[in-house]
Amino acid sequence: MRTDTFSVPNTPSPPVNPRPSLPIQCYSHPLQYPSLPSPPRKDPIHEAYALSTHFIPAAFPRLVPDLPVPQIPTYTSSTSALERQKQVTTIVRELVERQTRFAQGKLTGNRSQKPLWNCVNRYVRTHRSDTLGTGLTLFLVPAAGFPKEIWETMLQSLLDSTSGLLVDEVWSWEAVNHGDSALVNANNLSGIFDWQDDARDIANFLLNYLPEAATPASLPTFLASVSQATSSKRKQAGYPRRRLVVVGHSYGGTSSALAALNYPKLFSSLILVDPIISGDKTSRSVDEVVRFAVNAITRRNFWSSREEALHQFKQSPFFASWHPGVLKTYVEHGLTVDATGAARLKMTSVQEALSYVNAPVAFEVWELLEKLDENITLRWVLPSRGFLTEDIKARVWRRPANASNIVFPFAGHLIVQEAPIELAHDIATFLSRNYGSPRIKATL
């Protein structure tokens, strides 16, 4: 791994006039708690940390309107793979066009007011030699299509390191249409998804639901909100007893960056793992979005069991470069099993496709990023040379102050899946240098 210096880009990107963030309001009606999609886990990932799962109401109202979920045609065995690919590609291009019209304010409809929930995992240190703790809190936001647990192989390695001693608490995030959140929200999800709403949901958690301090005390499954006064103080001055380090991968990095742009006082550091932040507005970038969405819709979603799914995944070239521990976690927590033992992905293929067709937000964050508060320490984790486009190289110059970058020459875009141990090492080094004591820094 190496830290690289890229030339300052000379070609300016045409402006996109980013949309302002929609304010977060209180729900206009009492909420009914949903049934839990699975029993509490009894397998903590680290002996020094207790694991629990929690839910919070998503930001209200939604930025997006309530639209029907797109229907994908049912294909028979007589439909050729080529014909199915062509039909799905047409559907996806229509979704991309609709998303663009929405971002431009050309798609009418009232904002959705259906209740939605976000699911989070909490990993909290159960004891410390220093009774006050460090206040260091990690917040992890995964890439599109992956559950909150996808970080756990990386997280185990990080918490085993010397820098793990610095970490009081970790929260791992799921958007409303991902993982257990998707199971809980199945009947209320719209047929359009906007990354701006995910950024608002992240901000809603950080402003209104993250407890004041990281303590070993257990928390209710449905987290209580902090007072309005506390939320207002956080917006103006941050956390009095926490230092928040946010790690976002791919679209999770985009949503995290947008939340940091809108509420900078909450963030101490931002680690962006190959985020989807782009100034490339050519057809090439749209074609890439279409390819991801088509692949999501046309891939297999059902198996007779988790064991069959794991066997199939191991035969697939797509999963060949994954760390075995990450693949096992994906099968265990990215799939749900019915009473017969049959398994399916928690996130439907259509909702995954809707998550991909969000090119406007990638352009908006690109334009805004130069305004990111310079007090937020910025770390870029970049993929191998084969994935380093000029667009990606230019990205690290959008906010050059108080920033650094590293290239993982052995990993593609899915760094969390392919190189979790190496990523843990880089995050551990980052934490030690920015938050560690002289004793911990001396071990680097």
GUKEDREN-387759 format. One record per residue: x, y, z of N, C-alpha, C in turn. Coordinates in pm, whole numbers, plus 50000, padded with zeros to 5 digits. Each point is the difference from the previous one (the first is absolute). Example, Ala and Ser with C-alpha at 12.3 -4.5 7.8 and 13.67 -1.06 7.14 Angstrom:
<rs>
513194943150780499115011950000500905012050000 499655010549928500825011950006499235010950073 
</rs>
This chain:
<rs>
500854988150000499155011950000500885012350000 499485010649942500825012049990499105012450003 500575010850048499345012949990500475006549871 499075004249916500315005549870499715014849994 500715007049912499715013949970499545000749855 498835005449977499465001249866500045014749957 500155002149870500065013649947498685007350024 500125013150026498805008150017499255000649868 498704996349998499255000149875499825014149946 500085001149869499865013149936498645002349937 499264989149976498735001149929498865001850100 499345011550002498895001950094498774992149957 499214995950097498764992949971498855009949989 499104997949907498845009049991499154999250126 499485011250047499224999950125498704992349986 499534994450112498734992650000498965006450091 500395010750071499085006950090499414990350103 500824995450095499544990250100498745004550074 499154990450027498755002950073500295002450148 499295009050065500165001650145499414987950073 500524997550120499504988950080498605003150054 499114990549991498655001550054500054999050152 499455009750075500034999250146499324987550053 500494995150112499434988350066498945004750100 498824994249990498905003850088499604988450090 499205003050100499424989550084498864993349924 499824987250026498884993049937498685006550045 499065000849907498735006650028499014990750070 500394987450023499104990450063500834990250082 499414993950103500744990350082500444988149915 501174994750031500554988749924499714986850069 499674990149921499854986450050501324992749980 500534994250107501254992649986499794987749912 500894997649905499864988249915500464987350072 499574988849948500504987150052501454998449957 500814994050086501414998349970500174988949897 500895001949902500154990249893500754987350042 500745000850111500764988350047500285001650149 500244989050071500305001150143501365006450024 500245005250121501295006350030501154990249980 501105005149947501174991649980500684996850132 500584988250006500724995750120501454996949968 500515005949891501374997249955500815012849990 500425005750114500815012349994501264997649917 500415010249925501134998149909501345002050070 499975004950124501245002450073499714998850149 500924993750072499774997350142499885012650084 500555011149953499975012350079498805008949966 499184995849905498905008449955498684992350002 498965006550050498654994349998499305004449870 499254990949941499315002749874498505000650024 499355010149944498545000950005499505006949874 498724997749968499395005549879498865009350040 499895011349930499045010350037499325005949877 498875006750024499255006549893499725014450040 499985008749898499575013950020499075003949886 499085009350023499185004949889500875007249898 499724997849873500735007149894499555014649995 500775008149930499685014449989498635002049937 499295009950051498625002949956499915014849960 499285003149892499474990649900501114995549908 499704991349904500994995949902500145010749893 501175000949945500215009049886499224995049879 499924986849986499394994149880498494998550016 499274999849890498564997250006499744985150014 498754996850028499584986050011499654994949860 500894992449939499764994649867499944984850006 499254993749911499964985449998501394994349972 500304988950064501274993149975499954994249858 501025002649918499994994849863499824984949995 499194995649907499764985749982500904994649890 500724989550032500884993649902499234988549936 499954999149868499264989349934500474986250044 499074990750005500344986150028500384993249870 501154993750002500514993949877499844984850005 499684994449885499884985649988501314994349948 500094986849999501214993549952500255002449851 498945004349929500165002649856500605013749973 500065008650103500615013349982501514998750006 500655004649893501464998949997500625009950099 501214996650044500715008850093500255013749938 500275000249870500255012649931498755008749997 498844993749973498755007549996499655005550137 500204992050104499735004650136500915011750035 501284999049963500955010850027499575012949933 499544999149877499565011849926498785006450065 499034991850042498795005450061500315006550135 500844993550081500355005750130500805012849983 500885000549901500785012149974499095011649965 498964997449922499045010649967499315005250125 499594990950089499355004050125500955008550084 501254995650011500975007150084500295013949944 500135001249870500255013349941498835009450027 498794994750003498845008250036500095004450146 500504991350087500175003650141501065010950016 501094998949924501055010250005499445013549956 499245000049891499415012349950499015005850102 499224991650063499055004750100500735006150119 501114993750043500785005250112500585013749967 500455001749876500545012849958498915010750000 498814996449951498895009550000499645003950143 500044990350090499685003050140501025009850059 501294997549975501045008850054499875014149943 499455001249880499825013049935498675006650037 499224993550086498725005750042498904998649897 500174990849906499034998349892499064988150022 500124993450114499134988750030499095003950114 498705000549973499065004850101499584988950094 499405003950110499514990450098500325004750140 499084997350093500215003950139501094991450064 500745005950091501044992550070499374988750082 500644988549996499474988450073500025002750151 498904996550067499925001350145499814986450067 500224989449925499914986750060501144998050099 499734993850114501084998050099501014989649951 501265003350018501104990949966500964999450117 500814989450004500924997850111501404997249947 501005004350075501384996249975500474990450109 500724989849959500544990250093501505002450017 500494999150122501435002050029500484989050095 501234996049983500674991550098500885008750088 500024996750128500865007050095501014990150057 501275003950000501074992050060500655009150104 499814997250129500465009150104500984992750092 501085006850033500994994250091499374998050138 500194988250055499324996650126500775004150124 501305002249987500765004850116501265007049952 500505009150082501225007449967500835001550127 501335000449979500855003350113499855014850035 499755008149896499705014250019498485001450006 499485003150117498555000150018499315010849918 500755010249957499385010749922499874996449852 500844991049951499984996549859500605011249915 500024997949872500575009949908498925008149930 498784994849996498945006649924500074997249851 501024992449957500154997449857498924990349953 499245004449904498854992549948500154998449850 499884987649951500024997449857498574998249950 499755005249881498704998549935500284994849859 499504988149968500344993049877498804999549906 500205004149875498915000549902500414991749878 499314988849974500454990949893499595004649861 500534992949902499675002349860498584995249970 499465004449886498654995949958499944984849985 498934994250052499784985849986500534991550114 500675006150097500624992150106499415003450137 499924989950088499445002350134501035006650092 499535004650113500855006750098501114990950051 499784986949999500984990550053501204998049908 499955005449878501074997649902501345005150050 499985009150097501235005750056500674990850103 499374989450044500454993350122501364993449988 500384994949884501344994449985501055010950019 499805011549937500895011350020500015004450145 498805000850058499865005250136500694991050102 499894986949983500694990850092501505002550000 500565001749881501445002549990500375013450061 499195010249977500265013250056499964999750152 498994993650056499864999750145501064991450067 500604990749925501104991950051501315007850004 500085010949924501245007649990500195008950123 501205005650012500275009350109499055011949996 499675004449879499095011349985498594996750046 499664987150005498694996150049499765004750142 501085001950076499865004850137499435014150006 500115007249890499485013749995498505000649979 499424989449947498615000349953499044996350112 499165009350038498994997450103498774993149942 499615004049880498724995249947500035000649848 499284990649938499864999549854498524998449967 499555007649900498644998449949500094996749851 499274990049956500004996249859498595002049944 499925006349885498775005949946499374991849890 498675000649992499264994849885498995010449952 500045002849870498995008749939498644993250005 498955007549972498644994950019499664988249910 500714998449887499694988949909501084989449997 500844999850104501084990250012499784990950121 500434987549988500094991050113498744998850083 500175000250132498854998950091499085012049988 500555011749966499145011649975499024996949887 500494993649895499144996849886498884990450038 500314990650087498984990450043498905007150079 500395009050088499045007250082499175009849916 500625005949899499345010449921499354994949872 499964987049980499624994249870498725006049942 499005002450083498715004649948499925015149979 501005007350045499955014649993501065006449911 500844991849937501055005549915499415005549871 500555011249956499555006249876500704993749880 499495002749883500624995549876501045009649949 500435009450083501115008949968500815002050127 501325000249987500905001450115501015010849968 500295008650097500955010849978501054999850111 501275000549961501064999750100499915011950095 499375010749958499795011350092499214995550122 499024991249980499234995150114500874991750093 500934992149946500894992350086500895009350081 500495010749937500805009950074499175006550111 498735002749972499115005750102499764990050112 499864987249965499814989750103501224998950090 501195000549939501244999750080500045011950094 499705011849947500005012050084498954998950111 498854994449968498954998350099500484991450117 500714989149969500544991550106501045007650083 500925006649932501105006750070499525012050082 499005006949950499475011750072499054996150113 499144990349973498844997850085499974986950078 500854990349966499884986850063501304994350056 501155004549953501254994950058500085004550145 500144990650094500065003850142501155009750029 499855007550106500975010450034501404994650019 500124988250058501334994550027499994984949975 501184994749975500154985649981500234993450135 499004993550052500124993050127499634985349979 500464991150087499684985749984498524996750024 499245009550049498604997350032499244995649875 499104990450017499194995349888499005010949961 499574999549874499065009849947498764992949948 498855006849999498784993649948500134997249851 499254990149953500044996549857499615012049915 498955007050039499575012149930500565012050078 501035006149944500715010550072499125012150026 500165005750118499285012350034500735011949941 499265010349964500625012149946500545008550114 501035007849970500515009650096499075012149999 500215009150092499155012050006500275009249882 499045008449969500175009749893501165009450031 500175003450126501115008750039501344993449973 500104987150031501244992649975500294999249851 498964997149922500164999249855500495013349943 499435010950048500405013349951501455003150037 500414996250120501395002250043500964991949913 499614987749966500864991749915500185006649863 498935005449947500075006249868500965011950002 500035007250111500825012050008501434997350046 500184990150087501324998250062500504985650002 499244990549949500444986250000499694993050132 500754989450027499774991850119500955003950113 499505002150120500905003450110500814987950049 499494987749978500684988250058500314989449895 500015003849874500354990649893500915006849897 500784991649933500725004049878499604989949894 499335004749897499374991249903500864998449875 500354987549970500734996549878499054991749913 499665005249883499054993449910500784993649885 499704987149976500634992649891498894996049903 500075005049876498974997049901500604993849876 499384989449952500484992849881499045002249884 500565003549883499235001249877498865010250019 498754995949973498895009550019499885004150147 500424991150093500005003750141500945011550029 501105000849922500905011450014499375012849948 499224998849894499315011749944498995005550099 499174991150055499005004350099500665006150123 501094993750045500715005050118500585013949974 500605001949881500575012949966498935010849994 498844996549945498915009849992499505003750139 499904990050089499605003150138501025009150067 501294997649973501065008450059499965014249944 499665001449874499865013349940498855007750063 498934993050033498825006650056500105002350150 500744991450071500115001050146501464997750042 500905009049965501444997750019500434998650145 499315006450093500434999750139499924986050062 499244991249940499854986550054501224991449972 500785003649899501054991249947501385004650045 500784990550051501415002650028500864995849880 499724988149946500744995049884499054992849906 500414999349874499214993349897500954991549916 499804986850004500804990849920499124995049886 500365003849877499194996849883500684989049920 499374988349998500554988349931499404999449860 500755004849903499595000949859498535004149988 499655012050045498615004449995499575003349858 498694999649977499455003749869499785015149999 501075007149973499985014649992500655003549868 499285005749909500485000949863499715013549935 500975004549922499795011749916499814996349855 500014987049972499864994949864498534998649964 499495009549925498574999949965499784994749858 500974992949947499894994549865499114987750001 499674995249881499174988049988500714987950060 501365000650007500734988650056499604997450145 499855010550078499624998350140498584994650012 499105004449911498634995050001499984985349959 500804996449901500064986149956500454990850113 500915004850083500474991950112498894998050102 499245010550028498854998950090499014989849947 499725000749871499044990849937500514985650014 501274998049978500554986450009499824994250141 500295007950102499844995150137498534996650029 499095008849959498594997950027499464987949926 500404998249874499554988449923500514987150065 501244999950043500564988250066499234996750127 499595010450074499244997750124498664993249970 499335004649895498674994849969500054985949941 501024997249921500044987249928500694988850077 500645003250112500694989450071499024991750082 500474988750047499184991050080499785005750139 498794998250054499665005550131499494989650100 499744987649953499414989950086500834987149994 500094993150114500714987350009499244990750093 500254987249989499314990450086500455000950145 501205005650021500555001350135501185009649997 500445004350117501225008150007501194992149949 500004986950028501124991749957500114999749847 498854999149933500035000149854500495013649948 499545010650065500435013449959501515001450014 500554995650113501445001050022500764991849895 499494988149971500654991549899500015007049864 498875005949963499925006949871500935012149997 500015007750108500855011850005501474996249983 500404988950060501404995849991500394996149858 499014996549917500274996649861500005012249909 499555011550052499835012049918501285008249993 500415004449880501185008749987499845013050078 498765005050016499775012550071500504999250143 499814988450065500374998550141501394994250019 500704996849892501274993050010501055008050077 499965013249989501005008450065499625004150142 498834995750047499565003850134500774992450108 500195006650111500534993350119498964989650046 500434987750033499034989650039499115004050116 500545007450095499205004250115498895009649961 500275008849905498985009449953498904992649925 500384990349917499014992449926499094992350096 500584993950101499204992850099499035009550071 500475011950036499145009950065498875004449908 500305001849872498985004249904498894989649989 500374987349996499004989349991499184999250129 500665002150112499314998950129499075011850026 500405012049959499245011950039499415007849882 500424997149878499415006649885498814992449946 499814987750045498884991649959499074997650118 498734997749969499034996250102499424986549961 499584992450099499544986449978498554998750046 499164993349919498614998150039499834987250079 498764996650033499744988550086500454986849939 500124999549867500434987749933501514998949988 500725010750037501455000149986500485006549872 499065003449910500385006749875500535014050032 501005004349922500685012750026499805009749885 499945012850034499965010649899500735012150054 500405008849910500665012250041499045009050077 500465005950108499165009250077499625012249917 500925004949922499745011449913499554994849864 498845004249954499514995149872500855005549886 499974992849888500795004249884499555013649948 498705002850007499495012849951500485011550089 499954998150132500485010650089501505002249984 500754989549974501425001849975500225008249873 499234996749895500115007649875499635014750022 498955002550079499605013850029501115007550075 500784992750080501115006350072501135004049906 500164992749891501085003049907499725011949910 498745002549967499695010149898499935014050060 501045003550078500015012950071501175008849957 500324999949873501125008149951499925014750040 498815006350004499965014350037500655003250134 499844991450101500575002950131501534999149996 500534990649922501454999149986500585012949942 499275006149907500445012649941499845011550099 498924999850077499765010750098501095000250107 500364988250051501034999450105501355004249943 500304996249876501235004549936500095015250004 498935006649962500015014649995500125006150140 499384993950098499975005650136501274996950080 500734989649961501054994750088501085010250032 500275009449910501035010050026499625008850119 498724999850039499545008050113499974992250132 500444987549997499994992150122500905006550105 499495001350122500715006350110501414994250012 501025008849998501384995350006500384994550137 499165001850099500264993950131499714985049998 499284995349899499744985749986501184993649929 500714991250070501144993049939499474990149897 500565000849879499494992249888501044989849955 499554987649988500874989149954499324992949883 500724999049887499504993049883500674986449989 499224989549982500544986649973499594996449858 501004998049913499764998749857500354986049951 499354995649892500254986649947501254999549913 500274988449945501224997649923500075008649875 501195000349942500255008149882499004997449888 499594987449986499054996649894498655006750016 499705004650122498735006650028500165015250016 501265004849994500265014250026499785008349874 498785004249979499695008949888500485014150032 500045008449900500375014050023499005006750094 498764995849991498965005350088500324997150147 500444987850027500334996150137501245007550048 500995001549914501215007450039499675014650033 499095005749922499635014050024499205001550128 499334989350041499135000550118500755004250125 501254995250016500745002850123500415014750011 499845007649890500325014350002498785008750026 498854994050018498805008250021500065007450133 500684994550099500215006750129501384995950049 501075006349947501364995350028500515002750141 499465010050069500495003250135499624988950098 500934997050093499734990250107499524986749941 500654995649892499574987849930501214991549964 499774987049987501044990749955499324988949922 500804992249928499414989049925500954988249996 499444988449973500794987849984499394991749889 500854993549922499564991149893500224985650044 498964991949986500104985650026500254993149864 501254996749968500304994749866499464986049975 499504993550104499564986249987498474998750007 499275011049996498544999450016499325008849896 498804995849960499175008149913499085008850082 498855003249943499075009050068499504994250132 499824986750008499454993950122501104997550103 500615010650045501134999050094499594993450131 498825003350051499544994250127499874984849988 499584995249884499814985749978501304992949965 500875006749925501204993449947501215001550091 500105010850072501205002850081499635005350138 499154992850076499575005350130501125001150102 500974990749997501085000450099500925011849971 500315002249872500845011349963499295013350029 498695000449977499255012150032500015002550151 499854989450079500065001450145501355005750044 501074995349935501335005050035500115014949970 499485004249885500105014249965499165008650093 498804995350034499165007650094500655000550137 500614988850043500694999850129501135010250003 500765000849893501095009849992499455014150003 498935002349927499355013249998499535003950140 499354990950070499495003150134501155002850096 501074992249991501135002050091500655013649978 500165003749874500665012749969499165012050038 498704998649992499125011550024499395000350139 499934988450066499314999550130500784992650108 501154994149963500724991550094500885007550097 500344993250107500945005350097501424998149946 500985006850057501404997949956500414985350007 499494992750098500374985850014499494992049881 498745002749959499444992649888500685004149870 500295012849983500675004649878501384993749987 500664997350112501334994249996500014985749947 498834993550002499934986249951499854999349849 499755011349933499795000149854501304997449925 
</rs>
